[in-house]
Amino acid sequence: MFKRILIATDGSELSRHAVISGLEFAASIHASAILAHITAPYEAMLLLSYPLPAGFLPAIEEHRRICKAGADNLLVPALALAKEKGVSAACVAIEHHIEAFGSDPRNAILLSGFQAGGTRGALLASGVQSLRMYGKEVPIRAEIVQPQSLSSHADGDEIIDWLRPQQTAPEMTYITHGEPDASDILRGRIKHELVWNCRVPEQLQRIDLTAPK
């Protein structure tokens, strides 16, 4: 059974529930917990959200100080909750979570949902032994787990059920999100089950919505 449970939080309502559930699970199996907050890497484009004077970009040390203060605001209360529930816990603020946990075979990385092609998630799901991140190779020795039942997207049946109540068929339906094979299957279903005109546009294709075809 698991000896350590990694519980990540970003301060959202959902993550607060996840912290509670994760700590209760850890207590039930007598495991310890690692309470983690993923901080934003130092990139100039991300700094535009900081309340700083116009034209001012903080040094990387200042960026990390800001991130640490934000992480402490989330992790200190979570640590107190762990103590309340009788769970031994440690806190960590992580700038690159895959780099921090991917090389340790004692860890498991859970891919909760579909991983689009070309992403690090898709590479992990394919079984790669290393990932290139920020100019260096990061070895991947952790167990990679991808439950097929977890997804925030509707499946084909749910999309058809959502479209079916429309009283008037659109002049054209375009499928612009999804892998090519799955998109084409859905196109066929819309065409035959709903008797609607449906297309999957080509990459970078321009379409005039005033004269769909």
N, C-alpha and C positions, 0 to 999 in steps of 0.2 A: 504494500500500500504506500501511498505518497507520504514522504517525510516532511516535505516543505511545499507550501502552497503559495504561489505568487499571485498577489491581488493588486491589480493596478487601479488607480483612481485619477480622475481628472476634475473632480469636484462637482460633476453633474449629478442630477437626481438619480439617474440610472446607476452611476458608479457608486453612489452612497449605498444603494440597495445591494450592489455587488459586494461591497466591503463587508456589510453585515452578513450576507449569505456565505461569503468565503470564510469569514472568521468562525461562523457557526459550523461550517463543514470541517474546518481545521480542528475545532474543538472536539467534534464527534469522532474523529479518527486519531486524535492525540498527535496531530502534526503541528509543526511550527509554521509561521507565516512570514512572507516577505512583502511588505507594503511598499508599493512602487508608484512613482509618478514620473511619467515620461516628459522631459523638458524639451523645448524647441532647440534645435541646433543653431549655432551662431551663423545666421545668414542675413545679409542686408535686407532682403525683401521682407523678412519676417519682422524686422524692427519698425516697420511703418506703423504697427499697431501700438507701439509704446508711446506714452504721453511725454514726449521729449520736444525740446525746442526745434523749430524748423531747421533742416540741414544738419542736425547733429546726430551722429551715429556713435553709440557707446563702444568702448573697447570690449574685447571678449571677456575680460575679467568682470566688467560692470554687467554685461549680459548675464553671466553666470550668477552674479550676486542677485540680480532681479529674479532669475529662475529659481534660485535656492529659497528666496523669501516666499515665493509663491508655493513651492513644494512644501515648505515647512508648515504653511497655513493649512495644507491638506493632510499631511502625514502625521503631524503631532496629535490631532484629534483621533485619527485612525489608530494610532498606537495606544492611546488611552482606552479606546473601545476594545482593542485586543486584550489589554490587561484586565478590563472588566469581565471579559468572557473567558479568562483563564488561558489565553493562547500566548505562547512565547513568540514574540514578533520583533522583526528588525525593519528599519525604514531605509529606503534608498531612492535617490533622485537620479534618473538615468537619462543620458543624452541620446544614446543609441542602444535601444534595447536588444536588438539582434546581436550586436557586437558584444554586449554585456553578458548575454545568456546563451548564445548559440553555440559556443565552443565547449560547453560543459555537458558531457553525456548524462549527467544526473538530471538535467532539465528537460522539459517538454515544451515545445512551442505550439500553441493551439491556433489554427487558422480558422476563424469562425466565420465561414461564408465563402462565397465564390472569389477566386483570385484571378483577376484579369491578366491576360497574356502580356508579357513584358514587365510585370511587376516583380518585386522581390518575393512577394507571397507566392506567386506562380512558380518561381524558381525553387523555393523551398518545397512546395508541394510536389515538384518533379523529382526531388531526391538529390539535388546538387550537394556536393561535399564542401563547397566553399562559396562565399558571395564576395564580390568586389564592392567595397564600400569606402567612399572618401579616399580613393587612391591606394587602398591596400586590400589584400585578400583576407577575409574572415572565415576561419574554418567552422563548419557546421557539424557538430557531433551530437547535438541535442536531438531528442525524438521529435519528429514532426507529425502532428495529429491534425487531420482535417475532417471533422464530423460532416457528413453529407446532409444532415437534417437541419443545420443552422444556416439561415439565409434571410436577409432583409428584403429580398426581391420576391415578387409574385412569380409563380411558375406559369406554364402555358395554360393550364386549366383555369387558374385564377384570372389571368388576363382575358381569356375568352369570356368568362362569366362577367367580368367588369364591362366588356364591350357590348355584350349581347343586348342589354336593355335599351340601347340607343334606338330611338324610333325611326331615325332617318340615317341611312348609311352615308358616310362621308364620301366625297368625290374620289379621294385617294387616301389610303392609310400608309404611313411610312414607319418602318421599324428601324430605329437609329441607335439602339443600345443592345449590345449582346454579341456573343461570339458568332461568326459567320454561319456555321452549321445550324446552331440553335435558332438564329434569326430566320433562316430560310424555312425551317420546319414550322415556325410560328406563322410565317407568311402564308404557307400552304394551308394551315388550319383556318386562318382568317378568311382566305379566299373560298375554301370549300364549306366550312361550317357556317359562316356568316354571310357568304356570297358578297363579299366586299372586294373592291379593288385594293390591292396591297402590294407594296414594293419594299425591297431592302436596298437603299441607295448605296452607290459605290463610295469608297473612301474619297473625301474631298469633293465629291460631286455637288454641284450647285443646282438647286431646284427652285423654280418660280412657283410659290404657293398660290399665286393668283391664277395660275393655269397649270394645275397639277396633272402629271401624266406618268 
